[in-house]
């Protein structure tokens, strides 16, 4: 019999209205930057020190894989870590399969890392990750000389045989993907010559910013209206001291909660506002949301601010598809804001959401309907007719399909519902945001 604290036991919870949200808070460190800080530290010779690291399961999967390939990674305290790297080209053959858990970012970036090293690595993941296609990253890495033996549909488990020396390529991204871009650049670190990635649509640029900080010879050019990133291998990375800003994807849930729960006003401190990641805040302001930036500063090459957010009547809008790459992970919670707005919100150009931890278009459409919202689904987006600020009826249980962002988004919806929203399983939240529920409860209690 499972005990109540058994992590293998399903953990449902009903999230319900409990008055205005008040107070100051910090969200955990940015997940994208946390992954990269560990990886680049592992490739630098010497000791990299990191503060503010996100200690969710996804990032810990990256740390475990890097340890298996020779890096020494130690936790000094909450969010404080040291990484003693092995140097570019010096990763060791892992003795066992690398368990990626639920983390697509870990999988795709580490495949890039391994691809230009003379080692073989097998990648495995949980049930959700094992359904996600990896072809988009296997394709360019194969062009560089790596070879793959994957499960049907180019899924995990998959074995990668790296090639050293690998072949530098110029790769045009067929779809906007920071993970594919980063995988190619990571492979390029240990590849003699110049590796180029052509981005028809700009995506989050943490990899470029941080690689430059670690001393890589990397530069960005505009050619024919497209962004071209060039990297000269074989790189020598220097250890760094990194302060990880708060994750805007995590701040998104509290921002929307404060906007839709009457009487709320909160301050979220130390939020990373990299322009390739901050699209959600742009859209929420277009909808009428009060979001004020204070204490603007730069930390480790990344813009950071404290955000003051107050309850606001929201209006439905047509979301510009060009903003999608800068907020791709935030659409589930944006759909919740749209369900509470006055009028119709239309989103398009979101095919990418169908191959995330779940099919986020189909799953969110069903989840919101279960909670009483009016939603129609198209091939590449959702159209939502909002309540005009009236509470959603509520309901459930919501099928989250082991997707942390579905669980957190519908938790936020529950705060603006009459009878509450029951989420079928809150365990997946730990992959990206272990203290989400205590933080939410703390704001409600104030």
C-alpha positions in Angstrom: 0.0 0.0 0.0 1.4 3.4 -0.9 1.8 6.0 1.8 0.3 9.5 1.3 3.8 10.9 0.7 4.7 8.1 -1.8 5.8 10.0 -5.0 4.5 7.1 -7.1 0.9 7.7 -5.8 -1.4 9.9 -7.8 -1.8 13.3 -6.0 -5.1 15.0 -7.0 -6.0 18.4 -5.6 -8.9 20.8 -5.9 -7.8 24.5 -6.4 -10.5 26.9 -5.3 -11.1 30.7 -4.9 -9.7 31.9 -1.5 -9.7 35.7 -1.8 -7.2 38.2 -3.2 -3.6 37.3 -3.8 -1.2 39.6 -1.9 2.5 39.9 -1.1 6.0 39.7 -2.5 7.5 36.6 -3.8 10.3 35.1 -5.9 10.0 32.3 -8.4 12.7 29.6 -8.9 15.6 30.2 -11.2 15.1 30.1 -14.9 15.0 26.5 -16.2 16.5 27.2 -19.6 19.4 29.1 -18.0 19.9 26.5 -15.3 20.3 23.7 -17.8 22.8 25.7 -19.8 24.8 26.9 -16.8 25.4 23.2 -15.8 26.3 22.1 -19.3 28.7 24.9 -20.1 30.2 24.6 -16.7 30.8 20.9 -17.4 32.7 21.9 -20.6 34.8 24.6 -19.0 38.2 23.7 -17.4 38.0 24.9 -13.8 35.2 25.6 -11.3 32.0 27.4 -12.3 29.8 28.7 -9.4 26.1 29.0 -9.8 23.5 30.7 -7.6 19.7 30.6 -8.0 19.8 27.3 -9.9 16.4 25.7 -10.4 16.4 22.5 -8.4 13.5 20.8 -10.3 13.6 17.3 -11.6 14.4 18.3 -15.1 17.5 20.3 -14.2 18.6 17.6 -11.8 18.4 15.1 -14.7 20.9 17.3 -16.6 23.2 17.4 -13.6 23.1 13.6 -13.2 23.9 13.0 -16.9 26.8 15.4 -16.8 28.2 13.6 -13.7 27.9 10.3 -15.6 30.1 11.9 -18.3 32.9 13.0 -16.0 31.9 16.5 -14.6 32.0 17.0 -10.8 28.8 18.8 -9.7 28.1 19.6 -6.0 25.3 21.4 -4.2 26.6 23.8 -1.6 23.2 25.1 -0.4 19.7 26.1 -1.7 20.3 27.0 -5.3 24.1 27.2 -4.9 26.2 24.8 -6.9 29.7 24.3 -8.1 30.7 22.6 -11.4 34.2 21.4 -12.1 34.3 20.8 -15.8 36.3 18.4 -18.0 36.8 20.7 -21.0 35.4 20.7 -24.5 36.1 17.3 -26.1 36.8 15.5 -22.9 33.4 14.0 -21.9 33.7 10.4 -20.8 31.8 7.4 -21.9 28.8 7.0 -19.5 28.6 3.5 -18.0 24.8 3.3 -18.0 21.8 4.9 -19.9 21.2 8.6 -19.2 17.8 9.0 -17.6 16.2 12.2 -18.8 13.0 11.8 -16.8 10.4 14.2 -18.3 12.9 16.7 -19.7 12.9 17.3 -23.4 15.4 20.2 -22.9 17.9 17.9 -21.2 17.5 15.3 -24.0 17.9 17.5 -27.0 20.7 19.7 -25.6 22.7 16.7 -24.3 22.3 14.9 -27.6 24.1 18.0 -29.1 26.8 17.8 -26.5 27.5 14.1 -27.1 27.2 14.3 -30.9 30.7 15.6 -31.5 32.4 13.5 -28.8 33.8 10.0 -29.5 31.3 8.3 -27.1 28.1 6.4 -27.3 25.2 7.3 -25.0 21.7 5.8 -24.6 18.9 8.3 -23.6 15.8 7.0 -21.8 12.9 8.9 -20.3 9.5 8.6 -18.6 6.3 7.6 -20.4 5.5 11.2 -21.4 9.0 12.0 -22.7 9.2 8.7 -24.5 6.3 9.7 -26.8 8.0 13.0 -27.9 9.6 12.9 -31.3 13.4 13.6 -31.4 13.8 13.7 -35.2 14.1 17.4 -35.4 17.4 17.3 -33.4 18.6 14.0 -34.8 18.5 15.4 -38.4 21.1 18.1 -38.0 23.3 16.1 -35.7 23.3 13.3 -38.2 24.5 15.8 -40.8 27.4 16.5 -38.5 28.3 12.8 -38.3 26.5 11.4 -35.3 24.4 8.3 -35.8 21.2 7.3 -34.0 19.4 4.1 -33.2 15.9 5.2 -32.0 12.6 3.7 -31.1 9.7 3.8 -33.6 8.8 7.4 -34.5 12.3 8.6 -33.6 11.4 8.5 -29.9 13.3 7.3 -26.7 14.9 5.1 -25.8 17.6 6.2 -28.4 21.3 5.5 -28.7 23.6 8.1 -30.1 27.1 7.4 -31.4 29.1 10.6 -31.5 31.7 11.4 -34.1 35.0 13.3 -33.4 36.0 15.2 -35.4 32.5 16.0 -36.4 31.6 18.0 -39.6 30.6 21.7 -39.3 27.3 22.6 -41.0 25.2 25.5 -41.8 21.7 24.5 -40.7 18.5 26.4 -41.4 15.9 25.7 -38.7 12.7 24.3 -40.4 10.6 25.3 -37.4 11.5 27.9 -34.6 13.2 25.8 -31.9 15.7 27.1 -29.4 16.4 23.5 -28.4 17.4 22.4 -31.9 19.5 25.6 -32.4 21.2 25.0 -29.0 21.9 21.3 -29.8 23.7 22.2 -33.1 25.7 24.9 -31.4 26.7 22.6 -28.6 27.9 20.0 -31.1 29.8 22.8 -32.9 31.8 23.5 -29.7 33.9 20.4 -30.4 33.9 20.7 -34.2 36.7 22.3 -36.0 35.6 25.2 -38.3 32.5 27.3 -38.2 29.1 25.9 -37.4 26.1 28.1 -38.4 22.4 28.1 -37.5 20.0 30.2 -39.6 16.9 31.3 -37.8 14.0 32.5 -40.0 12.2 33.4 -36.7 14.2 34.4 -33.6 14.0 32.1 -30.6 15.2 32.4 -27.0 18.9 33.3 -27.1 20.2 32.1 -23.7 22.6 29.8 -25.4 24.2 32.5 -27.4 24.4 35.0 -24.5 25.9 32.4 -22.1 28.4 30.8 -24.5 29.8 34.3 -25.2 30.1 34.8 -21.4 32.0 31.5 -21.2 34.4 32.7 -23.9 33.2 31.0 -27.0 34.0 32.7 -30.3 30.3 33.2 -31.3 28.7 36.0 -33.3 25.3 36.9 -34.7 24.5 38.5 -38.1 21.5 39.5 -40.0 21.3 38.2 -43.5 18.3 38.7 -45.8 16.1 39.4 -42.7 17.2 36.2 -41.0 19.2 35.8 -37.8 22.4 33.8 -38.4 24.4 32.5 -35.4 28.0 31.4 -36.1 30.3 29.5 -33.7 34.0 28.7 -34.2 35.1 25.4 -32.8 37.1 23.9 -31.2 36.2 26.1 -28.3 37.9 26.6 -25.0 35.4 27.6 -22.3 36.4 29.5 -19.2 34.6 28.9 -15.9 32.1 31.6 -14.8 30.2 32.8 -11.8 26.5 32.7 -12.8 23.4 34.2 -11.0 20.3 32.6 -12.5 17.4 35.1 -12.8 13.8 34.0 -11.9 12.1 32.0 -14.6 9.5 34.1 -16.5 7.7 30.8 -17.4 7.2 30.2 -13.6 6.3 33.9 -13.0 3.6 33.6 -15.7 1.3 31.5 -13.5 1.3 34.1 -10.7 1.0 37.0 -13.0 -2.2 35.6 -14.6 -3.5 34.6 -11.2 -3.1 38.2 -9.9 -4.7 39.6 -13.0 -7.9 37.4 -12.8 -8.5 37.2 -9.0 -10.3 40.4 -7.9 -8.5 42.6 -5.4 -5.1 41.0 -6.0 -1.8 42.8 -6.1 1.6 41.1 -5.9 5.2 41.8 -6.6 7.3 39.1 -8.3 11.0 39.8 -7.7 14.0 39.1 -9.9 12.2 38.0 -13.0 14.3 37.4 -16.2 12.9 39.5 -19.0 15.0 38.4 -21.9 13.0 39.7 -25.0 13.0 36.3 -26.6 11.1 35.0 -23.5 8.9 37.9 -22.3 6.1 37.7 -25.0 3.5 36.7 -22.4 3.8 40.0 -20.5 3.5 41.9 -23.8 0.2 40.1 -24.6 -1.2 40.4 -21.1 -0.6 44.2 -21.3 -2.3 44.3 -24.7 -5.3 42.6 -23.0 -5.4 45.4 -20.4 -3.3 43.8 -17.7 -1.5 46.1 -15.2 2.1 44.8 -15.1 4.7 47.4 -14.0 8.5 46.8 -14.2 10.7 48.1 -11.3 14.3 47.9 -10.3 15.4 47.1 -13.9 18.9 45.7 -14.1 21.2 43.3 -15.9 22.4 40.1 -14.4 24.9 37.9 -16.3 24.0 39.5 -19.6 20.2 38.9 -19.0 17.7 41.8 -18.3 16.0 41.4 -14.9 13.2 43.3 -13.1 10.7 43.2 -10.3 7.1 43.0 -11.6 4.1 44.6 -9.8 0.9 43.0 -11.0 -2.6 44.1 -10.1 -6.1 42.7 -10.8 -7.3 44.1 -14.2 -10.3 43.7 -16.4 -9.0 41.9 -19.5 -10.2 42.1 -23.1 -9.9 39.4 -25.7 -7.4 40.0 -28.5 -6.0 38.4 -31.6 -2.5 37.3 -30.5 0.2 38.1 -33.0 1.6 34.7 -34.2 5.0 36.4 -34.4 5.1 36.5 -30.6 4.6 32.7 -30.3 8.3 31.7 -30.0 8.8 34.2 -27.2 6.0 32.7 -25.1 5.6 29.2 -26.4 5.5 27.6 -22.9 3.2 30.2 -21.5 0.2 29.6 -23.8 -1.6 27.2 -21.5 -1.8 29.9 -18.8 -2.6 32.6 -21.4 -5.6 30.4 -22.4 -6.8 30.7 -18.7 -6.5 34.5 -18.9 -8.4 34.5 -22.1 -11.2 32.4 -20.5 -11.7 35.2 -18.0 -11.4 38.1 -20.5 -14.3 40.1 -22.1 -14.8 39.0 -25.7 -12.9 36.7 -27.9 -9.2 35.7 -27.9 -7.8 34.1 -31.0 -4.4 32.3 -31.2 -2.8 30.9 -34.3 0.6 29.5 -35.4 0.9 27.1 -32.4 1.5 23.8 -34.0 4.6 23.4 -31.8 2.2 23.0 -28.8 1.0 19.6 -30.1 4.4 18.0 -29.5 5.2 19.3 -26.0 4.9 17.2 -22.8 1.3 16.7 -24.1 -0.7 18.0 -27.0 -1.2 21.3 -25.2 -3.9 22.6 -27.6 -6.1 19.6 -27.3 -5.5 19.1 -23.6 -6.1 22.7 -22.6 -9.2 22.9 -24.8 -10.7 19.9 -23.0 -9.5 21.1 -19.6 -11.0 24.6 -20.0 -14.3 23.1 -21.3 -14.4 20.9 -18.2 -14.1 24.0 -16.0 -16.9 25.7 -17.9 -15.1 27.9 -20.5 -16.1 28.3 -24.1 -13.3 27.1 -26.3 -13.0 25.9 -29.9 -9.9 24.2 -31.3 -8.3 24.7 -34.7 -5.3 23.0 -36.2 -2.9 25.6 -35.0 -4.5 27.4 -32.1 -7.5 28.0 -29.8 -10.3 30.5 -30.0 -11.7 31.3 -26.5 -14.8 33.4 -25.6 -14.2 34.8 -22.2 -16.6 35.3 -19.2 -16.0 39.1 -19.0 -14.5 38.6 -15.5 -17.3 36.4 -14.2 -16.1 33.3 -12.3 -15.8 30.0 -14.3 -18.2 27.3 -13.1 -15.3 25.0 -12.2 -15.3 21.2 -12.3 -13.0 18.3 -12.9 -11.1 16.1 -12.5 -8.9 17.7 -15.2 -6.8 15.2 -17.2 -3.3 16.8 -17.1 -1.6 14.0 -19.1 1.4 14.2 -16.8 2.1 17.8 -18.1 3.3 20.2 -15.4 2.1 23.3 -17.3 -1.4 21.9 -17.7 -1.6 21.2 -13.9 -0.3 24.7 -12.9 -2.5 26.5 -15.5 -5.7 24.8 -14.3 -4.7 25.4 -10.7 -4.8 29.1 -11.6 -8.2 28.6 -13.3 -9.5 27.1 -10.0 -8.7 30.4 -8.2 -11.2 32.2 -10.4 -14.0 29.5 -10.3 -17.2 29.1 -8.3 -16.8 25.5 -7.2 -13.0 25.0 -7.7 -11.1 23.0 -10.3 -9.8 19.5 -9.5 -6.5 18.6 -11.1 -6.1 14.8 -11.5 -2.4 14.7 -10.4 -0.1 17.4 -9.1 3.1 15.3 -9.1 4.3 16.5 -12.5 4.6 20.1 -11.1 7.8 19.0 -9.4 9.6 18.7 -12.7 9.8 22.5 -13.1 8.5 24.2 -10.0 8.7 22.2 -6.8 7.4 24.9 -4.5 4.5 26.1 -6.7 1.7 25.0 -4.4 3.2 26.5 -1.1 3.9 29.8 -2.9 0.4 30.0 -4.2 -1.1 29.1 -0.8 1.1 31.7 0.8 -0.2 34.5 -1.4 -3.8 33.4 -0.8 -3.2 33.3 3.0 -2.1 37.0 3.0 
